[in-house]
Amino acid sequence: MRIFLACALTVLIETPFLALCGFRKRDEVIVIVCANVVTNLLLNLLLWRVPGLYGPAVYGLECAVVAVEYGIYRLAFGPRRGLLLLTLAANALSYGLGLLLMPLL
């Protein structure tokens, strides 16, 4: 159940952030939500199934998530200035807020 909560938090944090950065069209929001659901669930399933995969490995996996999401966004939205930085910022924001919020939930 915690996996779905983490996924929901990610979508609820990253989607509005990217919307504030200009990705407001219906199709853009759908791509953002789908990309986040897929990458977040895959990451958390991997962390759940491979005990002890924490610490520096998580940062590497998070970097992979940023790369995959950036690739999806670039493919869907075309080349846009600052897209990689926005993808990184959205993921850093959701990761940081997730660290703060998950112990409370």
C-alpha positions as CSV (number, residue, x, y, z in Angstrom):
1,M,0.0,0.0,0.0
2,R,2.9,2.3,0.7
3,I,4.1,2.0,-2.9
4,F,0.8,3.4,-4.1
5,L,1.0,6.2,-1.6
6,A,4.5,7.1,-2.8
7,C,3.3,7.0,-6.4
8,A,0.3,9.3,-5.6
9,L,2.5,11.8,-3.7
10,T,4.9,11.9,-6.7
11,V,2.1,12.6,-9.1
12,L,0.6,15.2,-6.8
13,I,4.0,17.0,-6.4
14,E,5.5,16.7,-9.9
15,T,2.5,17.4,-12.0
16,P,1.6,20.8,-10.5
17,F,5.2,21.8,-10.4
18,L,5.6,21.1,-14.2
19,A,2.2,22.7,-14.8
20,L,3.5,25.9,-13.1
21,C,6.6,25.7,-15.4
22,G,4.3,25.8,-18.5
23,F,3.2,22.2,-19.2
24,R,-0.5,22.8,-18.9
25,K,-2.1,21.3,-22.0
26,R,-4.2,18.3,-21.4
27,D,-1.9,16.0,-23.4
28,E,1.2,17.3,-21.6
29,V,-0.4,16.6,-18.2
30,I,-1.4,13.1,-19.3
31,V,2.2,12.4,-20.4
32,I,3.6,13.7,-17.1
33,V,1.2,11.7,-15.0
34,C,1.8,8.5,-17.0
35,A,5.6,8.9,-17.0
36,N,5.6,9.5,-13.2
37,V,3.3,6.5,-12.5
38,V,5.4,4.1,-14.5
39,T,8.8,5.3,-13.3
40,N,7.7,5.6,-9.6
41,L,6.0,2.2,-9.5
42,L,9.0,0.5,-11.2
43,L,11.5,2.2,-8.8
44,N,9.5,1.4,-5.7
45,L,8.8,-2.2,-6.8
46,L,12.5,-2.7,-7.4
47,L,13.4,-1.2,-3.9
48,W,10.7,-3.4,-2.3
49,R,11.9,-6.6,-4.0
50,V,15.6,-6.1,-3.5
51,P,16.2,-5.7,0.2
52,G,19.1,-3.6,1.2
53,L,19.0,-1.6,-2.0
54,Y,19.3,1.8,-0.3
55,G,21.8,4.5,0.2
56,P,24.0,5.4,-2.9
57,A,22.1,2.9,-5.0
58,V,18.9,4.8,-4.6
59,Y,20.5,8.0,-5.9
60,G,21.7,6.1,-9.0
61,L,18.2,4.7,-9.5
62,E,16.7,8.2,-9.1
63,C,19.2,9.5,-11.7
64,A,17.9,6.7,-14.0
65,V,14.3,7.9,-13.3
66,V,15.2,11.4,-14.3
67,A,16.9,10.2,-17.5
68,V,13.8,8.1,-18.4
69,E,11.3,10.8,-17.7
70,Y,13.4,13.4,-19.6
71,G,13.5,11.0,-22.5
72,I,9.7,10.6,-22.4
73,Y,9.2,14.3,-22.1
74,R,11.6,15.1,-24.9
75,L,10.0,12.6,-27.2
76,A,6.5,13.8,-26.3
77,F,7.1,17.6,-26.1
78,G,10.1,18.0,-28.5
79,P,13.3,19.7,-27.6
80,R,12.6,22.5,-25.1
81,R,15.1,24.7,-23.4
82,G,15.7,23.7,-19.8
83,L,13.7,20.5,-20.0
84,L,16.3,18.3,-18.4
85,L,16.8,20.8,-15.5
86,L,13.0,21.0,-15.0
87,T,12.8,17.2,-14.9
88,L,15.6,17.1,-12.4
89,A,14.0,19.8,-10.3
90,A,10.6,18.1,-10.3
91,N,12.2,14.8,-9.2
92,A,14.4,16.4,-6.5
93,L,11.3,18.2,-5.1
94,S,9.2,15.1,-5.0
95,Y,12.0,13.0,-3.5
96,G,12.8,15.6,-0.8
97,L,9.1,16.2,0.1
98,G,8.6,12.4,0.1
99,L,11.4,12.0,2.6
100,L,9.7,14.6,4.8
101,L,6.1,13.4,4.4
102,M,6.3,9.6,4.3
103,P,7.2,9.1,8.0
104,L,4.1,11.2,8.8
105,L,1.8,9.0,6.8
